[in-house]
Amino acid sequence: MLAFGLPAEAASRPPDLVLDGAVRRTDHQTFREIPFRVPPGVDRLRVELSHDGATNKTVLDLGVRDPERLRGWSGGARTSFEIGESGATPGYLAGPLPPGRWKILLGAPNVRPDATALYTVRIWFGRSAKGPDPVFSPPVREAAAWYRGDLHLHTAHSDGRCASVTGRPAPCPAFLTFQAAREAGLDFIALSEHNTTSQAAVVQELSAYFDDLLVIPAREVTTFEGHANVYGTWAPLDFRIGRGDAAGLKALLDAAEAEGALVAPNHPGLPSGEICMGCGWTAATDWSRIPALEVISGGAPALGMDGAFSGLALWDRLLSQGLRVTGIAGSDTHDPLRTDPAAPRIGRPATVVFSDGLSTPGVLAGIRAGRVFIDLAGDASGVRLDYAATTAEGGRAVMGGLLSAPQDSMLDVEVTLVGSPAGGRLRSAGGVTPIDLPVAGSVVLPRIKVLPGARWFRFELVGADGRRRLIGNPIYLTPGAPNS
């Protein structure tokens, strides 16, 4: 995601170009063009202007032209801007960045007699193919922590609808989704619009206002044989995958992988066909290429988020085949204003990720590493679930890790649990002796045995009503691989 409005000292690497100059009284109320060259392959640029004339009331205006047209003007309102293929700082035009001779436009509405101001223009070039660039994707927060988010949301940029100010159905503006996410105590969201990234432009605008909320680039690739969210890129991806088109699905996965993006099929347990075109996942899939799966969807609360139409059964089958697939969740909210019990609600369920910082690369790395639990109730009061297992030989792995533990091994397990509801019970799933015991907080479990053929195990917190409240991700088991 482009991030604009940062001070010059926030830049995390040296600029690619530095252009210095001076303005004097002879430049008063004139314009200057400062040429620079954009090399081939650039799809993002950032420009920052600074000068030393403020004490003398010197004012400089800022804009830019590409080789063909004006790409934006912010006057004296900004000292920096960014332009990318899919988004830009307000006042600037998104789109391809043609290589060649560009021009910084510098206006001088005020330069006092006998005044001289030295200015510096710093320019950074970005190339998506080289992966995340902290100049363009700085962290919202730098602290390592558990961060709470909703990975599946829709707005007016696809089929999100809500009541207008006069009460009529209307395409629902993204501002309301941002506002509801913040009110729900979320740290990050993804606007996963169907087969489009037009939302990128409004993300650029709103992120400056909601500056404590991370917005992960996303879209919901919507095909006849299933829907899948792609996280981490605004780059074009071809969604035109027909029935039985294995080559098309492979091409999509190849393209996403080339962008460093993460692909996660959505609501795979839903029925498909005329009742809900392409809603279930029926595509022939090389699951070894799928790092995550939406196992809980809030799109139809009346069906029970963890019931027969959830992705839990598919997830368990994939895990039992020895695949490492992180379970995630999303509310699939289309209307942030609805509050009735039958309506999806932003942040219910929430995906909670341990990340080294609140940034797109950090959150996606946390998902890939399996450092994730799902909060079905969307409780923003600081609930937490984590666990670690240790073998008699001293091997140790945390949730998401790999543990060398042959059949009949005995494991010591520490469960960290914060915010357990009254009457809560901890249950195990997967290849260990069954656990089902009341808990009120963190606990060290009695030694548990690894069952024959076990590939994984995980824990869930169940409420007094018997319904799942928290779902953890697996610790993976192998009879001989090193612990991690």
N, C-alpha and C positions, 0 to 999 in steps of 0.2 A: 504494500500500500504506500502510495506517495504520502509524505508528511510535510506539510508546508508551515511556514511561520516560525521555524526554529531560529534562534539566534545563531550568529556565525560561529560562536565558540562551541556550539553543539555538534558541529560537523565531526564525524568520527574518522575521517581520513583526509589527507591533503587534497586540495582541489586539483582538477586536471588542467585548468587554465587560471591564471591571475592576470588581470588587466588593470594597470594603474594609470592615473591621469590627474589633471587638476582643472578646476574651473575658477575663473576670475570675474571681475566686474564686466569685462567685455563679453562674457557668456550670459549675462543677466537676461532672462526671458528669451532664451534661444534653446534650440534642440541640437543634440549631438548624436551621431551614429558611431558606435564602436564595433567594428567587425570582429568576428571570430569564426572559426571553422568547426563544424560538427562532423566527426568522422563517421564512416559507414558502420552500421551495426548498432548504433546508439538508439535506445527506445525510451530513455528518460533523461532529463537534464534538470539540474538545480542551479539557480543563480542567486547570489547574495551580494548586496551592495552596502558598503560602509563608506563613511567620509568623516573628516575631522572639522567640518565647518559649523557644527550645531551651535557652538557658543557665539558665533558671529551671525546666527540666524540664516545661514545658508540652507536652502531647501533644494533637494534633488528629486526628480520624478523618474520612475522606472517603467520600462516596457521592453518588448522584443519583437523582432521580425524574423521569419525564416526566409529562405531564398525566394519565396513566392508571395507571401502575404503577412499581414500583421497577425501575430500569435497572442498578443495580449498587452494590456496596459493597466497599471495599478497606481500611476501617479505617485504621490507621496504617501499613500496609504500603507504601502508595504516596503520592506527592504529586502524581501526574498520572494521567490516563486519557484514552482516546479511545473514541468510539463511532461506528460507521458502519453502513451498511445491510448490509454483508456480513461485517464483522469488528469486533472490539472488543478492548480490553485484557482479559486474563483477570480474571474477577470482575465483568465488565460484559456486558450483553446486546446483541448486534448486532441490527439491524433498522431499519425506517423511523424517522425522527426527526420525530414529529408536531409541527407548529408550535403555539406557544402557551406556556403558563406551565409551566416546569420549575422544579425546586428542587434546589439544592445541599444535601446533607445533611452537617451538620458536627457531629461528636461531640467532647466534651471530657472524655476519661477522666481527665485530670489537669491541674489548675490550682492552684498553690500559694496559700496565704493571702498577701494583699497583692500578688499577681502580676497583671500585665496583659500580654496578648500581642496585638499588632496583626497581623491577617492580611490577605492579598490573594488573591482568586480571579481568575484570568485565564482568559478563555474565547475560543476561536477557532471560527468557523463555516467549514465547507467546502462547496463546491458543485462536484461533478464536472464539470458542464457548462461550467464556466469553465476547465477544463484542470488540469494538474498544479499542486499547491499545495505549496511546499516545507515548510510547517508539517506537512503530513501525509505527505510523501514526501521526507524529507531524504536527502542522499547518504550512503552508507555510507563513502565516501572522496571527497575533493574534488579530488584530483590528476588532471590529464589524463594518460591512460595507455592502454595496450592491456589490456583486461580479457577474461578467458576465462570462457566459460559453456556451459551445456547448456540449450537452448531447448525441449526436448521430453521431459517426464518424467511418469510416472503413479504414483499411490499408492493407498491404500485408498479414496480418495474417488472413484475410478472402477474400473478393472480392474487395478490394481497388486496383485500377490500375491507372497508369499514364504513361507518355512518359519517356522512358529510356534516358540515356545521348546520345544515337544515334538516338532517336526519335521513337523507337519501343515500342509497348504496353508492360508493365512490371508490376509485382506486386509492389505496391507503398510503399517505406520504410516509417516507422513511423516517422523518423526524419523530413520529409517534412511536415507531419501533425502538429507536435509540432511547427515547425518554422512558419507555416502559422497561427496557433492559436495565437502565440505570436504577430505576425505582425498585427493580427486582434484586438489586445487589449484585448484578453480574459484572465481571471484569472484562469479558470478551464476547463478541457475537460474530456470526457469519450471515450475511444476506445472500442466501442461496437461491437466487432467482432461476427460473426455468430457462436454460439454454441461452442466457444472455448475461452480459456484464455491463449493461448500461447503468447499473447502480453504482459503478465505480466513481462516476462524476459526483454524485450526491454524497458518497462516502467521503470524498475529498473535502467537501464543504462542511459536512456535519462533524467530522472528526476534530476540526479545530475548536468547535464549541464543546463537544463531549470529549474533552481531552484526557479524561481518565478511563476511557473505554476503548479497548482494542477492537478494531474491525478487521477480521481475517478475510482476505480476498477469497471469494467462493462463487460457485454457481452450481445448480442442480442439473446435471446432464440427464435429460428426460428422453427416454427411448421407448420403443414399443415393448421391450422385454425387461424394463426395469429403470429405476432412477438411481443416480449415484451423485453424491456431492464431491466436488473437486476443490480442495482447499490449497491456498497458497499462491495462486496466480490469477491474473486478469487476462492472460494471453488467450488468443482465439483457440478454441478446440472444436472439432467437428462432431456434432451430436447426431448426425444422420446415420444411425445404425439401424438397419432394417432387421426383420425377423430372421434369426439364424445367421446373422452376419458376424461370424467369429473374427474375420479379418478386420472388420470395422471396430469391434471392441478392442482388439489387440492394438490397432492404430491409436485409439484413444488413450489406452494405458501407456503406450510408447511416448505419445506427445506429452501426457501429464508427467511422466517420469523425467523427460528431458527438461521440463520446467522446474523440477524439484518439488512437484505438487503431490498431495496425498489424496488418494481416491478411496471413498467409503460408500458402498451401496446403502441405500436408504430403505427403511420399512420393508425388508425382504419377505416378511411373513404375511403381508397383506394379500388378499385375493387379487387376481389380475384378469383382464378381459374386459367385457363391456361394463361390468360393475365398477371397474376402476382401471382404465386403460394404462397398462404398463406399471401399475403400482407395486405389484409383487416383483421379486427378482427371479426371472426365468431364463436368463441368458446363460449359455454354456460358458463357464468362467474358469480361467486358470487362477485359482484362489491363492496360489503362492505369490501372486503379484498384488494382492489386496492387503494393505497394512491395517485397515480398520473397517468396522462394520457398525452401522446404526442398529443396535440391538433393541433399543427402547425408543419408541416414537410417541410423542404426545398428541399426534394429529387427530386421534379419535379416542378421547378419554373414556367414553362409554364402553368401548370394547375392552378396556383394561390394558394399561400400557405394558404390563408384563404377562399378558394372557396368551391365548392361542395364536393371536395374530402378531405377536412380537417376533423379534429375530433371535430370541434366546436359543431355541432348538437348533437352528442352523448354526449359530455360533458354537454351541457345544459340539456339534458334529465336526466342524472344521478344526476345533481345538483337539479333538480326539484323533484326528488324522495327522497330528503333529504339526499343524500350521500355527504360526504366531500371528494372531489377528486381535487387535485391540478393540474391545467393546466400547462404543460411544453412544451418545443419545442426542436427541434434538426435539424441540417442541413442535416443529412444523406449523408454527403459528402464522396465520394469514390475516388476523384481525387483532391488533393489540388492545382494542378498546372493549372487547367482549369480556365479561367477568362471570357469566353464568357457568355452572359446573360442567356443562356439556362442551364448553369451548376450550380449545387449547390455550395455554397461557405461557407467555414468554418466561423461560427459565424453569419450566416444569415439563419434562425433566431437565436437570442441569448436568453437564459434563464437567467434572472437576479434575484439573490437570496439574501435576507438579511440574513446574517449569523454572528454568534458571532466570527468567525474567518475563515480564508481560510484553511479549513480542510475537509476531507471527512465526519466525523460525523457532523460538523457544517453545511455544505451545505445540507446534506440530512435532517437534522433537520429543516432547513429553508424551504425545499420543503414540508415536512410533515406538517409544520405549515401554509402553504399557503402564506408565505412571498415572493411572486414571481410575477414578471411580465415578459411578453414576448415582445421582441423588434424584430419585423419582418424585419426591415431594417438592423439589425445588426450594428447599429450606435454606435461606441465606444467613442463618444464624451461626455459621461456623462449624457445621457438622463435618466430620472427617473420618475416613476409613483407610487404613493402611496396614500392612502386615509384612513380617519377615519370617523366614524359616531357616533353621540351622540343623545340619546333620551331625551325627555323632563324631564324624571325622573333622568337623569344624567348617565345612562348607556352608555358605550363607547366601541367600538371595532375598531381595525385597519384591513386592508386587511388581510384576512386569519382567522380572529377571529369570535366569535359567539356573537350575539347581541339579547337580549330579546326585541322584538318589535312586539306586536300584530298587527293585521289588523287595518289599518287606523292610525297607529302611525305616527307622524311627526318626521323626522330625520334632524338634521343639519349635513352637510357633508363638510369636508375640503379635498380638493384634492391637493396633492403636485405634481407639474408637472415641470420638468426641461428639457429644450431642445425641446420644442414644435416647430414643423415646421410651417412656414408661412402658414396661412390659415387653421390651425388645428382646429378640432372640438372635443369636449368631448361628448361621447355618453354613455348612461347607457344600461345595459342589466339585465334581471331578474325582480324581483318582486317589483319594485318601479315605481312611475310615470316617464314616459319617459323624459330623459334629452338629448338635442342635442343643444349645444351652442358653439360659437367660443371661443377659449381660446388661450392665448399666454404664460401662465405660471400658477402658483398655483392660486387656486380660492376657495372661500367659496360659496357653492351652496345655492340657495334659498331652503327653507324647502321642502323636498320631502316626499311623502306619501308611506307607505307600503301597497301594494295591497293585496286583498284577496288570501289566500293560499300561500303567498310568503315564499320561503325557502332561498332565496339568492338574491344578486344583485352584480354587478361589473361595472367597467367603462373601456372604450376603447378610445384611441385617434385615430382619423381618419384624414388622410391628405387631402389636397385640392382636390386631385384626387378621393376622396371617398374611398380610400383603407385604411384598418387598418394599423396603425403604431405600436401602443402599445396595449397590452391586459393585463388587470389586473386580479387578482384572486378574488374570491368572499369574501364579508362579509356575513356570514351565519346568517339566521334569525330564531328565535324560539319564540313562543308566551309566553313561561314561563321559559325557562332555564336561569341560571345566565349569565351575560355578561362576555366575556373573550376576 
